[in-house]
Amino acid sequence: MAEKYKVNTMSNQITTSNFDVETIDMRVIKKQNEIERYKNLSNLPKKFQQCTFNNATIGSKEEQRVKLMLEKYCQNFDKALEKGIGIYLYGVRGTGKTFYSLCIFNDLSKKYSVYRTSLAEIYKRIKKTFKNGNSDEEEIYKDLLNADLIIFDDLGKERLTEEWGKEKLFEIFNLLYEQEKCLIISTTLDPEQMKEYTKIQGSDDVLDRLRENCKGIAFNWESRRKEIKKEIFREIFG
């Protein structure tokens, strides 16, 4: 204990440099545990670790431009985190939205707590709390609010009722907006379709909040999913 605290006889002050180092080390360990917890909590496909910017197969100049923008976002994430800035990825299926959102996940989860989920999964967790009371629902919101970045995969495929589904949608996104949380949304819905999907009682409040804090990036090239499967079939069957 004596080694941790040194008395300055001139100023009669105690320095705690070794103690500070230990405190910093504990913060690092705590953050790493938090990062691992969010990885375990996230919905991740089997081969998600293969989704990296270095492994991207670029099919067009437009895709190259989008890739560079997403890499730039990761490089400047501290500033995005401070301001609550996110991304809205939209385009037809098979253009790489999920792949690139996982690239961001893998890049940023080295240092930040990233929670990849879906609206359907959040709703499923909420409905499970109906038997146990609202305290469990608060834990779900806490998971969202404590993450540095939340990735909503394939938003828009859920069927929402006006009474509960859309009200919950507004509640969730309004909370994340007020707390300036960074969001990444991938969807097949273009902005006009998203407007209709998120509209509640004639109000566009959800979309307005997304537009304010999320940069829209269109994946406007053709799907490559069938071509990729053809290559795999050739490898297997000749």
RAZI-V158729 format. One record per pair of residues at least 6 apart in sequence whose ideal C-beta (glycine too) atoms are under 8 Angstrom apart, sorted by the first residue. I is the first residue (numbers start at 1). J is the second residue. Records with the same first field share a line. If there is no record, write none. Layout:
I: J  J
This chain:
3: 18
4: 16  18  19
5: 14  15  16  19
6: 14  15  17
7: 13  14
8: 14  15
31: 113
34: 113  146
35: 109  110  111  112  113  114
37: 113
38: 109  113  114  115  147
39: 109  114
41: 115  117  143
42: 105  114  115  116  117  151
43: 116  117  118  121  153
44: 102  105  116
45: 98  102
48: 102  105  106
49: 106
51: 99  100  102  103  105  106
52: 103  106  107
53: 67  70  71  103  107
56: 67  96  99  100  103
58: 64  67
59: 221  224
60: 221
62: 220  221
63: 96  219  221
66: 100  217  219
67: 100
69: 217
70: 87  100  103  104  217
71: 107
73: 80  87  104
74: 104  107  108
77: 108  112  149  182
79: 85
80: 86  182
81: 112  148  149  182
83: 180
84: 179  180  181  182  213
85: 182  213  214  215
86: 149  181  182  183  184  185  213  214  215
87: 183  184  185  214  215  217
88: 185  187  210  214  215  216  217
89: 97  100  101  184  185  186  187  217  219
90: 97  186  187  188  189  190  191  194  216  217  218  219
91: 97  188  218  219  220  221
92: 188  219  222  223
93: 188  223  225
94: 223  224  225  226
95: 219  220  221  222  223  224
96: 219  224
97: 186  187  219
98: 153  154  186
101: 116  151  153  184  186
102: 116
104: 114  149  151  184
105: 114  116  151
108: 114  148  149
112: 148  149
113: 146  147  148  149
114: 147  148  149  150  151
115: 143  144  147  149  150  151
116: 150  151  153
117: 150  151  152  153
118: 152  153  154  155  158
119: 152  155  158  169  172
120: 157  158
122: 140  144  172
123: 158  165  168
125: 140
126: 137  140  168
128: 136
129: 135  136  137  140
141: 172  175
144: 150  172  175  176  181
145: 175  176  179  181
147: 181
148: 182
149: 181  182  183  184
150: 176  181  182  183  184
151: 183  184  185  186
152: 183  184  185  186
153: 186
154: 186  187  188
155: 185  186  187  189  194
156: 187  188  189  193  194  197
157: 188
158: 165
159: 165
160: 166  169  197
162: 200  201
166: 198  199  200
167: 200
169: 198  200  206
170: 200  205  206
173: 198  206  209  210
174: 205  206  209
176: 183
177: 209  212  213
180: 213
183: 210  213  214
184: 214
185: 210  214
187: 194
189: 197
190: 218
191: 207  211  216
194: 207  210
195: 204  207
198: 204  206  207  210
199: 206  207
200: 206
